[in-house]
């Protein structure tokens, strides 16, 4: 009944869930620029994502990595949005000392964001 | 009738048995088709140029033989065109290997074409270059330069197919152009038919990373389950004359093609979805829609195109000094404190054992690593069990090899002189490559194709034909 419980949690007005419960994502890199595409599992949650997963909140989530700018491109036909995050890769695939110079794992950093589901 | 585009590999290091099921499906469907191998990342090309300095007969995809041997004869026998950027820094060398392999397989009559013009290293400093918008690095001097390659479009590849090539070998081209070229050749689309070009380019974009559109790089157990990931089927894209696309995969393979897998790959490495720049067309994805037609078949519609950008992207690789890594594990009671003490000991040692400009980073894998910053902000605030299984990782970089060797040696020395119970040290270091991206004028790039003449075999003297 895990699925049912999850759905119940998701419709409670004051409930806080991780974005991972509502959406899936994939990250890609080019130079020092990361993109993370985020899609609602259920198109009904697209409005929640638009309202809460803002450029400001994403910038704050990646601030410790040196993010300098976030742009969000909404894609209503796909119930999703593309985030382009600058200067977050600490040197990128060729320059970073990080284990993951591509930033491929960072899709799940975005999915760890807390959202209020309504 | 649709044209079928199969993917045989999505990066250098991809599964070398993936193409077998794709080719079997292409043969079964009895339609005009092509098989594409995309094996050339930014760093792969720099590594290939370095390899060629030591051995002039290397410099192409090291697994070329292993990738092609299981499928080459079937493709030649069934007129399935093969295109690959497996030529890397030495497309001629790759052509030679393919010619020899074809002869071994009983098809010495193979026609192999090579694409030229991506390597602009010799004229780099005389060109009118613009810095790419996300680029911060300055152009390196000649002594540090390893390679400079333009991302070519599909035209020269399409010309190679017009020469009736069975196999087209390239160095650097825009990855999806490998897929667009056979469509241009087959459907005879105009080079300013922007909507169709955009559809063809996105067919390539969706397929160029192999299984990433068909269930690979997607599974998240309990949330996004994928059946049979160990035998995931690589994609086959069905393209119609009007540019419409359907993503599918071979029968009897694992993985899945769903609206979700296709959406994730549609935006992969895309920035502004209304202006996705490729050498042949600017793609607008802002009206794109995906629709599941039946199990493992998804249609993508609404892709639009705009004129191609004025300039072509060029990636320059140059020497970036040395980078090294070393790791040691701590497990069981109080392991976290022992790993943290080991990190502290290393920090103290490196202050007086290495020069101040040595750049280092310390991760405690199990506590915080890939999400963390170089300064270890998350590591200081993260909470984790005192007992567990932790691995201290040091990464270091310097222009001189000896200081990277010294830093990693200091981690090794934790075996006898560090905290209790450390084990499993691994240590490695290598030359590092920097890359920088620029934009060149189209008129400065001379992309063209020629049929390969395999010299040592000697029996077949194909005409040398060069088109520009």
Interface residues (C-beta under 8 A of the other chain):
Chain A: X2 X20 X24 X25 X26 X28 X29 X30 X31 X32 X33 X35 X37 X39 X41 X64 X65 X66 X71 X73 X75 X77 X78 X80 X82 X84 X86 X90 X92 X93 X94 X95 X97 X98 X99 X100 X105 X106 X109
Chain B: X42 X43 X132 X134 X135 X136 X217 X218 X220 X222 X223 X224 X260 X263 X264 X265 X266 X267 X268 X269 X270 X271 X272 X273 X274 X285 X286 X287 X288 X289 X290 X302 X320 X323 X359 X360 X361 X363 X365 X369 X370 X371 X372 X373 X374 X377 X378 X393 X395 X396 X397 X432 X433 X434 X435 X437
